[in-house]
Each structure stands twice: as C-alpha cells, then as structure tokens.
Amino acid sequence: MHCWMVAILLLIGLALTSSSAWAYQPPWTLVGSSLSGPSAGAVVLWTALGFLSGSLPFSVWLGRLVARADVRRYGDGNPGAVNAWRAGGWHVGISAGLLDYLKGAIPVALARFGAGIGGWGLVPVALAPVLGHAFSPFLCFRGGRAVAVTFGIWSGLTLWTGPTILGLALTLAVAVNQTDAWSALFGPVVLGAYLLLSGASLPLMAVWAGNFAVVLWKHRRDLRTPPRPRPWLQKLLGGRESH
C-alpha cells in the first residue's frame, strides 16, 4: 500500500510542476535567440504525462484481473508481458504487450505530431515512458524490462522505421540465440547502427543512448549468462566443422 501512496504523491508533484512550468513566461529572451520551438512548460508537461503513462503496470493489473494471479511469481519474476502470458495465457500476454507498446507510442506521438515538440525538447519526452515502465512508482520502482515500451516510443518518433528495425533484429536474435537478455539488446544495437549510418540528429541519438542504457541496466543480471546458439544452429555449425 505504501507504494501506491508514493505513486500518488509523485504524480501530484509531477502535475504541480507541469502546471507551474506551463504557466511560466520568461520576462526576457537573449538577443538573437529564436522564439520558435516548444516552451519549457510544454516539455515538462509531456514528460510528466509520458512518465505517468509508462508507469502504468498493465501486465500486473491484467494478471490480477483476468488470470487472478501475480505475474511476478512466474518465470523470471519480471512484471512484463511474457510472464503475463505464462500466468494467464496468450490473450493476457498479447493484451499486456499491446498496452505496454501503446503507453510508449501514444504520448510520444501526441507530443511530437500533436504538440509539435521536437529537437532536444523531445529527448525527455521520449525517454519518460521507458523510465516510467522500468521504474514504476506503482511497483515500488521495480518495473519491467522496457522492451515493448521501447517499440512504442520509436513508433512515436519514427512511425514504422524504428519498430520495424527493432522487430526484425529481435526476431533474428531469438531465432539463433537462446539467451533472452542478449536477444533483447541486439535490437537496440542494430537500431543504433542504423541511426548512425543514416545520419540521425543528435537529439535522436540521445534518445537512443538513454533508451539503450535503461534496457541494458534492466537486463544486467541476465547478461552474465553468455549467448547460446539454438540447437539447430549448433547442429549446423557442428556439421560444417565435421566436414
């Protein structure tokens, strides 16, 4: 119960901070500075909304409401869609994964395409849902591993490009590797390489760096297990070596 109290107090603080920043109007501007771009209040507001959206533990809630189970008691104990699937079946797992995706995609897309936030102002807005999911105040700051919400924020940032690259890389990694943590990191690594080669802006690279750092931190313990090839790949490699 104390976690819920902390979450409520935190959200109230975010709301007060957002409203204060939104109402603030600077009395002066530097000579030659641009008056265009998002205001500090807009950035703070959408960052707070993004964090709130990301912090909603849909997997845990769906597990309790539909499966009558605590998803954190399944698998590796992670409050995510995979363990929701284990606890309640495919319909609970897919629903949880979709909601985790949307809680990243919706606030970022609305901020970018609706409110017109871009440049460096988009960095905290895009990272907020990931941080909210990974360190949810509703779960005593012990959230999920931020894979589905990562797909969401890159949909909000790049529409189909980012999630397509992430999805293809993750699919390839899962097909050849048995260690989930290494497969989860392979997608962001490939996306980072694509962004560098395509000449992405510095703010977009900053979002990627922050996103990658969170995913890396949440998988840090499982990364102690080295990557292991799938049995079919082991047989293939073994067959070639025998020749």
N, C-alpha and C positions, 0 to 999 in steps of 0.2 A: 504493500500500500504506500510505503514511503516513496517509492519510485514514481508513483502517479502524482504525488504531491510535488516532487521535484520537477516533474514534467510540466505540470500546470503552472508552477511559479516561473519556470524558464520560458514557457510560451507567453505568459503575461508580460515578462520582461522584454521579449522579442517584439511583442505588439506595441508596447510603450515606446521602445527605441525606434521602431519603424515609423510610428506616428509622429514622433518628435523630429526625426530626420526629414520626413516628408514635408513637414510644415516649415522647416528652417529655410530661410532665404538669405544667402550671403549678402552683406551690405556693400561689398565691393568685389571687383574682379581685377586680376592683373592686366596691365596694359598689353594688348596684343593677344590675350587669351581668347580661346574660342568659346562662344556661348552655346554652341551646339552640343549634343550628346546628352546622355541620361543624367539626371540630378543625383546627388548622393542619397537623397531620400528614396528615390525610386530603386536604386541599387540595394539599399538596406531593406526596403520593404520586400522586394522579390527574393532576396537572400533569406529573409526570415520565413517567407511563405514556402520557399524551396526546402528549407531545413525541416519545417513542420510537416510538409508532405512526405519527405523522405523518412522521417522518424516514425511514421505510422506502421506498426508491425503487423501487416496483413497476414503473414504466414501464421503467426501465433494466434491471432484472432480467429482466422478461418479454422485452424486446428481445433480450437476450443468450441467454436460454434457448430461446426459441421461434423468433425471427427470425434468430438468430445475427448480430445487428447492434447497433451502438451508436446508440440513438435520438437522441443528441446530435449526430450527424452529419447529421441530416435536418432539413429546414425551417429554423426559426429557431434550432435548437440547444437548445431547451428540453427538459429531461428530463420531459416530460409525456405525457399520453395521446394528444394529437393527433399528435405525432411518433412515438409508438409505433404508431399506425395507419399512418403513412407508411412505417415501417420493416418492419412485419410484417403489415399488412392489418387488416381490420375486427375480426377476432376478437382480435387482440392489443390493438388500441386500446380496444375496449369493455371487455375484461378489465382493462386498466390503469386506465381511468376508473372502473370499478366499485370496484376495490380502493382507489383514491385517495379515493373517496367514503366507503367503509366505514371507512377508517383515521381519518376525522374523526368519523363518526357514532357508531361503537361506543364509543370511550372516553368521549365526552361524554354519550351516553345512559346508559351504565352509571354514570357519576359522578352524574348528575342524578337518575335514576329508581331506580338501584340503591343507591348510597351516600347519597343524599339531600342532595347538595351543592347549595346554592342561594345566592342573594344575590351579594355581592361575591366570595365564595369560588369562584363558578362562572366568573368572568372569566378568571383564568389557566388554568383547566382547559380552557375552550373555545378560548382562543387558542393553546394549546400545540400541537395538531396542525397548525394553519396555519403556525406558526413552524417546527415540525419539518420540514414539507414544503418551505417556502420556503428554509430554511437547513439543509439536511440535512447532518449530520456525515459521513454515508456518501459524500457527493459533494463533500467539501471545502467545505461550507457554501454550495454553489451549487445550490439546489434548483429546483423548478418554480414556476409562477406562481400556484398555490394556488386555482385555480378549482373543480376537483372537490372538494377537501377543504373548501372553503367551503360547498358544498352539504351536505356531510356534517355539519359542526358545527351548521348551522342545522336539520338534521333532528333532531339530538340535543337541541337547545334547544327547538324549536317543533313537532316532529313534521312535519306536512305543510305548515304555513303558510309558513315561511321558504323552503324549496326550491321550492315552487310559485310564489311571487312571483319568486324569482330566475330560475326556468326560463322563465316567461312573459316577463319583461323581457329576458332574454338572447335568447330566440327572436325577439322583436320587433326587437331591436337588430341581430341578424345578418341579418334579412330586409331591413332598409332600409340597412344600413351595411356597407361593405367593410373597414373598419379594425378588426381583431380586438381591439386593445387598448381602444379606445373602447367596443366592444360588451361586453367583459368588465367594464368599470367601470359600465356602465349598470345591470346587475342589482343590485349593492350599493347604488347610489344610490337606485333605486326601493324597495329593501327598507328603507333608512334612512328614506325619506319615510313609508313605511307604519308603521314603528315609532314615529315621532314623532306621526303622526296618531292612532294607536291608543293613545297614552299608555303606551308601554312603560316599564319600570322603568329606573332609571339604570344598574344593572349590565348589563342587556341592551344599552343604548345604548353602554356602554363596550366591550362585546364587538364590537358593530358598528363602532365607531370604530377599534379595534385591527385588526380584520379588513380594513376598508377601507384603512387605512394600509399594510398589508402588500401587498395586491393592487395598490394604487397604486404602491408602490415597485418591485414586480416588473415592472410594465408601463411604467415611467417613460421608457425609451428609445423604445419604440414610440409613445408618446403624442406624440412630436414630429411624427408624421405626422397631419395633420388628418383628421377624419371625412370619408368619401367616400360619397355615396349610391350604391346599387345601380343598374345600368343601367336596370332597369325603372322605378325611381323618377325617374331623370334624364329618361327619355322622358316620364313622366307630367308632371313639373314643366315640362319644355320644351314639351309640348303645350298646357298651360294658359297658359304665357306667350305662345305664338304667337297665342292667341285674345284 
